[in-house]
Amino acid sequence: MHPNILALDFDGVICDGLSEYFASTKRAYQQIWSGSQVDDSLADDFYPLRPVIETGWEMPILLRALVLGIDKTEIPSDWKGISLQLLESEGLEKQSVVEKLDGVRDSWIKNDLDGWLSLHRFYPGIIERLQQIIDSEVEFYIVTTKEGRFVQQLLQQQGVDLARERIIGKESKRPKYETLRIIRDAHRADSDVNIFFVEDRLKALQEVAQQPDLEMVSLFLADWGYNLEGDRHLVQQDSRIKLLSLKNFTQSFDNWSKD
């Protein structure tokens, strides 16, 4: 089966931004806990735990947990409890934490955009495959929580020219399932709308699966992205969501449903 519409998440599917996540989190951390120094070696613990993060305020809190020596093996199974407990014990508000993180990023982007962009890298074979898709008859969209202008700049650095209206980013301020609904409606004139959506966050895919009117959307969890082994195991038992490898992604759509 081939799609006539393909929608991809950006971070964790097209682009690996882990270095940026840690660098921005470290800067925000040192503002929140002023005078604190963070050992860069903690990045090795931070990266595998990135999938537990759902919203921005959690990132400095995750780094705090690692600095305090909380057992990293316990974090995936009890992150909600650990993060809220740390927030309370450190006397912090979610909004103030996320404002620090957003402020760090805004300042960095304003003063050193090239340096900030340079912390992002593309997964192997992705750029070549994207170009093939753009040059095909498939209608291609990026649906992401990253700001669309940065996605466009990162793609342009790689020679990928995607129209700005095909990049639906953070600025849309709506859940991804609603964006997919809008994309579907924009192609209502097509006799057979068949959408493929690739995402690395299981929760986002599950939210789409819960929408009765989006049954024409085939859902794929990118196993190379920001997800945990438990997420990948759950998908293997799920009839609605398929697990997709990077190797199969970079090949023809016929390979996407293969193990």
ABEGO torsion letter per residue (X at the ends): XBBABBBBBABGAABBAAAAAAAAAAAAAAAABBGBBBBAAAAAAAAAAAAABABAAAAAAAAAAAAAGBBAAAAAAAAAAAAAAAAAAAGBBAAAAAAAAAAAAAAAAAABAAAAAAABBBBBGAAAAAAAAAABABBBBBBBABBAAAAAAAAAAAGBBBBAAABBBAAAGBBAAAAAAAAAAAAAABABBBBBBBBABAAAAAAAAABAAAAABBBBBBAABBBBAAAAAAAAABAABBBBBAAAAABBAAAAABX
